[in-house]
């Protein structure tokens, strides 16, 4: 869907969105790198911050290497930030969709830190890399998996989770909820969810049980990494994954990032908060358009568009002209 842009004073309010792990694909960001000096600068800065050529993995693969947490997470972050920079190059500042708030899904919350001025790009890249490394270590220590459950209400699924020893880890929409846990517990939970009326249960191709108690080994290292950086107050409120409420101070952002590692992503509540606060247009930056799809399932009265490459950014510029 194409957004109809207006000046903020007289038009709809806009929120920026940033996707999480799972949106990656070999080749993502290559067209942005070739077409946009600003995007190229982002990719180069991330490479320098990590001390390796992440862009080579993004653009050339192989897919198995890109899927690794330590590559997928900073890679998606880099592509999202490159999209923001490319948009800024292609739109007149007066026509730019200026956000009144923003939100990111899991990893995407870290991308929001750079856009909201909490950290710079290099600091964000290093923090995301550390988060990915800590999560991988936690996965090795506590092997787990995840499953998406379609068409079973949250209360029923929470009962299933209690009975099987797993966790509700993502409430994406009223109809799409993700659970995390040990493989045997997830298998039992999938069977039980189906027996209780779920339309579909899908085991996800992930390396661990993210946003669950099995990630607890990552917490201490993440606290240390966060405390080593100088966080600034967000220039634009970030709607937190754990609470679905705005984060407006550096301290509240830190607390959110630590809590998020083991806590459920309340995406449905986050979107409903933004819509209830007056947001009617969402701009997602990054590959795949997953969040735009979820937005449409949460509230059909709002608009959402995904910027992922030069062609989508050009469409946005034409709509804004």
Protein Blocks (a to p, Z undefined) as FASTA:
>chain_A
ZZddddfklmccdddddddehiacehihklmmmmmmklmmmmmmmmmmnopafklmmmno
pfklmmpmklmmmmmmmmmmmmmmmmmmmpcfklpccdfbdcdehjlmmmmmmmnomacf
klmmmmmmmmmmmmmmmmmmmgcdddddehiafklmmmmmmmnopacfbdfblmlccddd
dfklmmmmmmmmmmnopabdcddddfbdehifklmmmmmmmmmmmmmpccdddfbdcddf
klopacfbfklmmmmmmmmmmmccdfklmmmmmmmnopabdcdedehjlmmmmmmmmomk
bccdddfbfklmmmmmmmmZZ
